[in-house]
């Protein structure tokens, strides 16, 4: 392959099952690891061919397609997306949002405005800034950072996956494999689907390997990967994703008129 397919994935525990054995399954591809917000920018700038990007960025960009059947989703609590708050939801007046987040940042605003009827000031929480050092009523943390955080100075720790499910009864989709328009993945799409299958079968091994690096208990990591997260993009997940998109549009957080389009390699020749 003259130009390797550039794959962007999130460098969090929740991504590890989706890139299991990817170096063997797609040996000619290049894997780049970063936080969700930067991956979204890289895909938009043409620096990636396929990326595990925040779900909201699929709708904001338009023109992408989705590798079918694969996502990072939950059907209840997520554990790695937490709004730490000094006050109850309806008293939040200023909220700091993790700069690495896009989908969960939008979800926070949807919950605040649509579910709880409050319109707080929004400010960024830089990746290198301590959450307790920010002058805000609430702080959103995502990924491994959220899983390690305790923040005893905040009275409440709201799990946004649980909040969404309690409100809507639907799964929540955090990320999807998005493919830039016109890109021929040359079989990398099949490799991504097989990587997911292998990763789910090896959740215990992945947890055991990653836990020391994260400073987390291996048993906790295994339960997180095997029982908390879901990596399918089935009909219920698609319904949850569509409902999220509708609410985001109502708040001006995403443009209207974007539908879910799935990557099918046989259609590439027709589009050229």
DRENMIKE-764818 format. One record per residue (C-alpha): residue number from 1; y, z, x. Coordinates in Angstrom, 1 decimal. Layout:
! residues N
+-----+--------+--------+--------+
|   k |      Y |      Z |      X |
+-----+--------+--------+--------+
| NUM |      Y |      Z |      X |
...
+-----+--------+--------+--------+
! end
This chain:
! residues 272
+-----+--------+--------+--------+
|   k |      Y |      Z |      X |
+-----+--------+--------+--------+
|   1 |    0.0 |    0.0 |    0.0 |
|   2 |    3.3 |   -1.1 |    1.6 |
|   3 |    5.5 |    1.4 |   -0.2 |
|   4 |    3.8 |    4.6 |   -1.2 |
|   5 |    4.2 |    5.9 |   -4.7 |
|   6 |    6.6 |    8.9 |   -4.5 |
|   7 |    5.4 |   11.8 |   -6.7 |
|   8 |    7.7 |   14.7 |   -7.3 |
|   9 |    6.2 |   18.0 |   -8.5 |
|  10 |    7.6 |   21.5 |   -9.0 |
|  11 |    6.8 |   24.0 |   -6.2 |
|  12 |    5.8 |   26.8 |   -8.6 |
|  13 |    2.4 |   28.4 |   -9.4 |
|  14 |    2.3 |   26.7 |  -12.8 |
|  15 |    2.2 |   23.3 |  -11.2 |
|  16 |   -0.7 |   23.8 |   -8.8 |
|  17 |   -3.5 |   22.9 |  -11.3 |
|  18 |   -1.7 |   19.5 |  -11.9 |
|  19 |   -1.6 |   18.5 |   -8.2 |
|  20 |   -5.1 |   19.7 |   -7.3 |
|  21 |   -6.8 |   17.4 |   -4.7 |
|  22 |   -3.9 |   14.9 |   -5.2 |
|  23 |   -4.0 |   14.2 |   -1.5 |
|  24 |   -7.6 |   13.0 |   -1.9 |
|  25 |   -7.2 |   11.3 |   -5.3 |
|  26 |   -4.0 |    9.4 |   -4.3 |
|  27 |   -4.2 |    9.3 |   -0.4 |
|  28 |   -1.5 |    6.6 |   -0.2 |
|  29 |    1.0 |    8.4 |   -2.3 |
|  30 |    3.7 |   10.7 |   -1.1 |
|  31 |    4.0 |   14.2 |   -2.7 |
|  32 |    7.4 |   15.9 |   -2.7 |
|  33 |    7.8 |   19.5 |   -3.9 |
|  34 |   11.1 |   20.9 |   -5.3 |
|  35 |   12.6 |   22.8 |   -8.2 |
|  36 |   12.7 |   21.1 |  -11.6 |
|  37 |   16.5 |   20.4 |  -11.7 |
|  38 |   16.4 |   18.6 |   -8.3 |
|  39 |   13.3 |   16.6 |   -9.2 |
|  40 |   15.1 |   15.4 |  -12.3 |
|  41 |   18.0 |   14.2 |  -10.2 |
|  42 |   15.7 |   12.5 |   -7.6 |
|  43 |   13.9 |   10.6 |  -10.3 |
|  44 |   17.2 |    9.5 |  -11.9 |
|  45 |   18.5 |    8.4 |   -8.5 |
|  46 |   15.3 |    6.3 |   -7.8 |
|  47 |   14.1 |    8.6 |   -5.0 |
|  48 |   10.9 |    9.3 |   -7.0 |
|  49 |    8.6 |    6.9 |   -8.9 |
|  50 |    7.0 |    9.6 |  -11.0 |
|  51 |    8.0 |   13.2 |  -11.4 |
|  52 |    7.0 |   16.4 |  -13.2 |
|  53 |   10.4 |   16.9 |  -14.7 |
|  54 |   11.9 |   19.2 |  -17.3 |
|  55 |   11.2 |   17.9 |  -20.7 |
|  56 |   14.8 |   17.8 |  -21.7 |
|  57 |   15.5 |   15.4 |  -18.8 |
|  58 |   13.1 |   12.9 |  -20.3 |
|  59 |   15.4 |   12.7 |  -23.3 |
|  60 |   18.6 |   12.8 |  -21.4 |
|  61 |   17.6 |   10.0 |  -19.1 |
|  62 |   16.1 |    7.6 |  -21.5 |
|  63 |   14.0 |    4.7 |  -20.3 |
|  64 |   11.2 |    6.8 |  -18.8 |
|  65 |    7.6 |    6.7 |  -19.9 |
|  66 |    5.2 |    9.7 |  -19.9 |
|  67 |    1.8 |    9.9 |  -18.3 |
|  68 |   -0.3 |   10.7 |  -21.4 |
|  69 |   -2.2 |   13.9 |  -22.1 |
|  70 |   -0.6 |   16.0 |  -19.3 |
|  71 |    2.2 |   18.6 |  -19.6 |
|  72 |    3.1 |   22.2 |  -18.8 |
|  73 |    3.1 |   24.0 |  -22.2 |
|  74 |    2.5 |   27.2 |  -24.0 |
|  75 |    1.4 |   28.3 |  -27.4 |
|  76 |    3.0 |   31.7 |  -27.2 |
|  77 |    4.2 |   33.7 |  -24.2 |
|  78 |    4.8 |   31.9 |  -20.9 |
|  79 |    5.6 |   34.9 |  -18.6 |
|  80 |    7.5 |   32.6 |  -16.2 |
|  81 |   10.5 |   31.9 |  -18.4 |
|  82 |   12.4 |   35.2 |  -19.1 |
|  83 |   15.8 |   36.0 |  -20.4 |
|  84 |   16.7 |   39.5 |  -19.0 |
|  85 |   19.4 |   41.0 |  -21.1 |
|  86 |   21.5 |   44.2 |  -21.1 |
|  87 |   22.0 |   43.8 |  -24.9 |
|  88 |   20.0 |   42.5 |  -27.9 |
|  89 |   20.2 |   38.8 |  -28.6 |
|  90 |   23.1 |   39.0 |  -31.1 |
|  91 |   25.3 |   40.9 |  -28.7 |
|  92 |   25.1 |   38.5 |  -25.8 |
|  93 |   28.5 |   37.2 |  -24.9 |
|  94 |   27.9 |   35.8 |  -21.4 |
|  95 |   24.7 |   34.4 |  -20.1 |
|  96 |   23.8 |   33.1 |  -16.6 |
|  97 |   21.2 |   30.3 |  -16.4 |
|  98 |   18.9 |   29.7 |  -13.5 |
|  99 |   20.2 |   26.7 |  -11.6 |
| 100 |   16.7 |   25.5 |  -11.1 |
| 101 |   16.2 |   25.1 |  -14.8 |
| 102 |   17.0 |   22.4 |  -17.3 |
| 103 |   14.6 |   22.7 |  -20.2 |
| 104 |   14.6 |   26.4 |  -20.4 |
| 105 |   18.4 |   26.5 |  -20.0 |
| 106 |   18.7 |   24.3 |  -23.1 |
| 107 |   16.1 |   26.4 |  -24.9 |
| 108 |   18.1 |   29.5 |  -24.2 |
| 109 |   21.2 |   27.9 |  -25.8 |
| 110 |   19.1 |   26.7 |  -28.7 |
| 111 |   17.8 |   30.2 |  -29.4 |
| 112 |   21.1 |   31.9 |  -29.0 |
| 113 |   23.0 |   29.5 |  -31.2 |
| 114 |   20.4 |   28.3 |  -33.7 |
| 115 |   18.2 |   31.4 |  -34.1 |
| 116 |   20.7 |   34.2 |  -33.4 |
| 117 |   24.0 |   32.6 |  -34.3 |
| 118 |   25.9 |   33.6 |  -31.2 |
| 119 |   27.9 |   31.3 |  -28.9 |
| 120 |   28.2 |   33.0 |  -25.5 |
| 121 |   29.9 |   31.8 |  -22.4 |
| 122 |   27.5 |   29.9 |  -20.2 |
| 123 |   27.5 |   30.2 |  -16.4 |
| 124 |   25.1 |   29.0 |  -13.6 |
| 125 |   23.0 |   31.4 |  -11.6 |
| 126 |   22.6 |   29.8 |   -8.2 |
| 127 |   19.1 |   29.8 |   -6.7 |
| 128 |   20.2 |   32.0 |   -3.8 |
| 129 |   22.1 |   34.5 |   -6.0 |
| 130 |   20.6 |   37.8 |   -7.0 |
| 131 |   20.3 |   38.2 |  -10.8 |
| 132 |   21.6 |   41.7 |  -10.8 |
| 133 |   24.7 |   40.7 |   -8.9 |
| 134 |   26.0 |   38.5 |  -11.7 |
| 135 |   28.6 |   39.6 |  -14.2 |
| 136 |   26.8 |   38.6 |  -17.3 |
| 137 |   25.1 |   40.2 |  -20.3 |
| 138 |   21.9 |   38.2 |  -19.8 |
| 139 |   20.3 |   36.2 |  -17.0 |
| 140 |   17.7 |   33.4 |  -17.4 |
| 141 |   15.0 |   33.3 |  -14.7 |
| 142 |   12.2 |   30.7 |  -14.4 |
| 143 |    9.1 |   30.0 |  -12.4 |
| 144 |    7.8 |   32.3 |   -9.7 |
| 145 |   11.2 |   34.0 |   -9.5 |
| 146 |   10.8 |   35.2 |  -13.1 |
| 147 |    7.2 |   36.3 |  -12.6 |
| 148 |    8.2 |   38.6 |   -9.7 |
| 149 |   11.4 |   39.9 |  -11.2 |
| 150 |   11.7 |   43.4 |  -12.7 |
| 151 |   15.5 |   43.9 |  -13.1 |
| 152 |   15.5 |   47.5 |  -14.3 |
| 153 |   19.2 |   47.3 |  -15.0 |
| 154 |   18.5 |   45.1 |  -17.9 |
| 155 |   17.2 |   46.8 |  -21.1 |
| 156 |   15.5 |   43.7 |  -22.5 |
| 157 |   13.1 |   41.1 |  -21.1 |
| 158 |   12.7 |   38.3 |  -23.6 |
| 159 |    9.8 |   35.8 |  -23.0 |
| 160 |   11.2 |   32.5 |  -24.2 |
| 161 |    7.8 |   31.0 |  -24.9 |
| 162 |    7.1 |   33.8 |  -27.3 |
| 163 |   10.5 |   33.6 |  -28.8 |
| 164 |   10.1 |   29.9 |  -29.6 |
| 165 |    6.6 |   30.4 |  -31.0 |
| 166 |    7.6 |   33.3 |  -33.2 |
| 167 |   10.5 |   31.2 |  -34.6 |
| 168 |    8.8 |   27.8 |  -35.0 |
| 169 |    5.1 |   28.4 |  -34.9 |
| 170 |    4.9 |   25.4 |  -32.5 |
| 171 |    3.9 |   25.1 |  -28.9 |
| 172 |    6.6 |   24.6 |  -26.3 |
| 173 |    6.5 |   21.9 |  -23.7 |
| 174 |    8.4 |   22.7 |  -20.4 |
| 175 |    7.6 |   19.6 |  -18.3 |
| 176 |    6.0 |   16.2 |  -18.4 |
| 177 |    5.0 |   13.5 |  -15.8 |
| 178 |    7.8 |   11.0 |  -16.3 |
| 179 |    7.6 |    7.5 |  -14.8 |
| 180 |   10.7 |    5.3 |  -14.0 |
| 181 |   11.0 |    2.1 |  -15.9 |
| 182 |    9.3 |   -0.9 |  -14.1 |
| 183 |    7.2 |    1.3 |  -11.7 |
| 184 |    3.6 |    0.3 |  -11.3 |
| 185 |    1.8 |    3.5 |  -10.4 |
| 186 |   -1.2 |    1.5 |   -9.1 |
| 187 |   -3.7 |    4.0 |  -10.3 |
| 188 |   -1.7 |    7.1 |   -9.5 |
| 189 |   -1.6 |    7.8 |  -13.2 |
| 190 |   -5.4 |    8.1 |  -13.3 |
| 191 |   -5.2 |   10.4 |  -10.2 |
| 192 |   -2.7 |   12.7 |  -12.0 |
| 193 |   -5.1 |   13.0 |  -15.0 |
| 194 |   -8.1 |   13.7 |  -12.7 |
| 195 |   -6.0 |   16.2 |  -10.7 |
| 196 |   -5.4 |   18.1 |  -13.9 |
| 197 |   -9.1 |   18.2 |  -14.8 |
| 198 |  -10.0 |   19.5 |  -11.3 |
| 199 |   -7.2 |   22.0 |  -11.3 |
| 200 |   -8.2 |   23.5 |  -14.6 |
| 201 |  -11.8 |   23.9 |  -13.3 |
| 202 |  -10.5 |   25.7 |  -10.2 |
| 203 |   -8.0 |   28.0 |  -11.7 |
| 204 |   -9.6 |   31.0 |  -10.1 |
| 205 |   -9.6 |   29.5 |   -6.6 |
| 206 |   -6.0 |   28.4 |   -7.0 |
| 207 |   -4.9 |   31.8 |   -8.1 |
| 208 |   -6.7 |   33.5 |   -5.2 |
| 209 |   -5.1 |   31.1 |   -2.8 |
| 210 |   -1.5 |   31.3 |   -4.2 |
| 211 |   -1.3 |   35.0 |   -5.1 |
| 212 |   -0.7 |   36.4 |   -1.6 |
| 213 |    2.1 |   33.9 |   -1.0 |
| 214 |    3.8 |   35.0 |   -4.2 |
| 215 |    3.2 |   38.7 |   -3.8 |
| 216 |    1.3 |   38.7 |   -7.1 |
| 217 |   -2.1 |   40.0 |   -8.2 |
| 218 |   -4.7 |   37.3 |   -8.0 |
| 219 |   -6.2 |   38.4 |  -11.4 |
| 220 |   -2.8 |   38.1 |  -13.0 |
| 221 |   -2.3 |   34.6 |  -11.6 |
| 222 |   -5.7 |   33.5 |  -12.8 |
| 223 |   -5.0 |   34.7 |  -16.4 |
| 224 |   -1.6 |   33.0 |  -16.2 |
| 225 |   -3.1 |   29.7 |  -15.3 |
| 226 |   -6.3 |   29.8 |  -17.4 |
| 227 |   -5.1 |   31.7 |  -20.6 |
| 228 |   -1.3 |   31.6 |  -20.8 |
| 229 |   -0.4 |   28.1 |  -19.8 |
| 230 |   -1.8 |   24.9 |  -21.5 |
| 231 |   -1.7 |   21.6 |  -19.7 |
| 232 |   -2.4 |   19.3 |  -22.6 |
| 233 |    0.1 |   17.1 |  -24.4 |
| 234 |   -1.7 |   16.9 |  -27.8 |
| 235 |   -0.4 |   16.4 |  -31.3 |
| 236 |    0.8 |   20.0 |  -31.7 |
| 237 |    2.6 |   19.9 |  -28.3 |
| 238 |    4.2 |   16.6 |  -29.3 |
| 239 |    5.4 |   18.1 |  -32.5 |
| 240 |    6.9 |   21.1 |  -30.7 |
| 241 |    8.6 |   18.7 |  -28.2 |
| 242 |   10.0 |   16.6 |  -31.0 |
| 243 |   11.4 |   19.7 |  -32.8 |
| 244 |   13.0 |   20.9 |  -29.5 |
| 245 |   14.6 |   17.5 |  -29.0 |
| 246 |   16.0 |   17.5 |  -32.5 |
| 247 |   17.6 |   20.9 |  -32.0 |
| 248 |   18.9 |   19.9 |  -28.6 |
| 249 |   20.5 |   16.8 |  -30.2 |
| 250 |   22.2 |   18.9 |  -32.9 |
| 251 |   23.8 |   21.0 |  -30.2 |
| 252 |   24.9 |   18.0 |  -28.1 |
| 253 |   22.4 |   18.9 |  -25.3 |
| 254 |   20.6 |   15.6 |  -25.5 |
| 255 |   21.5 |   12.1 |  -26.8 |
| 256 |   20.0 |   10.9 |  -30.0 |
| 257 |   17.6 |    7.9 |  -30.4 |
| 258 |   15.1 |    8.6 |  -27.6 |
| 259 |   11.4 |    8.5 |  -28.6 |
| 260 |    8.2 |    9.4 |  -26.7 |
| 261 |    6.9 |    6.4 |  -24.8 |
| 262 |    3.7 |    6.6 |  -22.9 |
| 263 |    2.9 |    4.9 |  -19.6 |
| 264 |    0.4 |    2.1 |  -19.9 |
| 265 |   -0.1 |    0.0 |  -16.8 |
| 266 |   -1.2 |   -3.1 |  -18.6 |
| 267 |    2.2 |   -3.5 |  -20.1 |
| 268 |    4.0 |   -3.7 |  -16.7 |
| 269 |    3.2 |   -7.3 |  -16.2 |
| 270 |    4.8 |   -8.2 |  -19.6 |
| 271 |    8.0 |   -6.3 |  -18.7 |
| 272 |    8.6 |   -8.0 |  -15.4 |
+-----+--------+--------+--------+
! end
